[in-house]
Amino acid sequence: MSDSVRQLEVGLGERSYPIIIGRGLLGVRDLTPFVVGDRVMIVTNETVAPLYLAQAKGCFPGKKIDSVILPDGEQYKDWKTLNLIFDALLENKHSRKTTLVALGGGVIGDMAGFAAASYQRGVAFIQIPTTLLSQVDSSVGGKTGINHPLGKNMIGAFHQPEAVLIDTDTLETLPARELPAGLAEVIKYGLIRDQAFLVWLESSVEAITRLDKAALAEAIYRSCACKAEVVSQDEREGGLRAILNLGHTFGHAIETHAGYGHWLHGEAVGTGMLMALDLSTRLGLISETDHRRAEDLILRAKLPAKPPEGMTPDRFLELMAVDKKNVTGDLRLVLLQALGAAVITSEFDSEHLQATLGYFCRTA
């Protein structure tokens, strides 16, 4: 285990929990202090299990450990697959005094967390994220859930973990597409809240894409610090936390249209952020110079520049209308009013939105 272990806290009073970040933590870091009861159910998938399941079990010495291995992919983030977790819990006679462990990417984390929120009306769970996107975003903050054919993440619950363990060595086995997808969420933090981080990313993005260990560790730590701060102030997205959704309303529409699993979440968010930047510029919120600067960083991260071929403005509007961030029927978007400063608004001219949609759909 590396000596350079860093730790953050998501401050939620009695429900506060640590985010532990470092190399070589799987199988070495003892997580039993965060386990409720004597039993553990590890939820993972068929890709991650051969790589890390045996190591993960080593984090729970003295506990009785069961596991359930799910199919891998966003297309399986549904009721049918969720029931496999409940089946395993019931067949192995797990009680309310059990702890679920999410070992995998964002899909596993969301489903295991939702299962933990629902099983016997709520049990403890621990996040062990293994992808960059899940390490910097979905494992922190307690959002859990599944997709519906009409909308992404429309069914779920807020359920905070007991702890988050991030072993950055797991990124060495990350499929090539997954790294840029995770970088989308990293860049998001710089754009919405931390201009100094954005400046650092501009000089470090290529190092991150080369899996430079020091650059990755810094990017993960600073991303988690930003999210922990926001979640501590607004756990259930009553206000401030919504800024974390920059690019997500456009991106979720892309994912739903393309079919879950065809576009990675981070890929769709990357394109969605480009669309949010374009609309922010059309509305006069940011300058053309800042727009191009942010766009350049997103494209240097090797994220897609346009939505799927054949996607129309009407299709975007149809799917965006089902977004859970909307209030009383009004479309709410996260836009930028400066680099490092986001704004949540439903007050924008529909003609400008149509212009943005039309521009990107023409280039699709």
Secondary structure, 3 states (H helix, E strand, C coil): CCCCCEEEEECCHHHCEEEEEECCCCCCCCCHHHCCCCEEEEEEECCCHHHHHHHHHCCCCCCEEEEEEECCCHHHCCHHHHHHHHHHHHHCCCCCCEEEEEEECHHHHHHHHHHHHHHHHCCEEEEEECCHHHHHHHCCCCEEEEEECCEEEEEEEECCCCCEEEEHHHHHHCCCCHHHHHHHHHHHHHHHCCHHHHHHHHHHHHHHHCCCHHHHHHHHHHHHHHHHHHHHHCCCCCCHHHHHHCCHHHHHHHHHHHCECCECHHHHHHHHHHHHHHHHHHCCCCCHHHHHHHHHHHHHCCCCCCCCCCCCHHHHHHHHCCCCCCECCECCEEEEEECCEEEEECCCCHHHHHHHHHHHHHCC
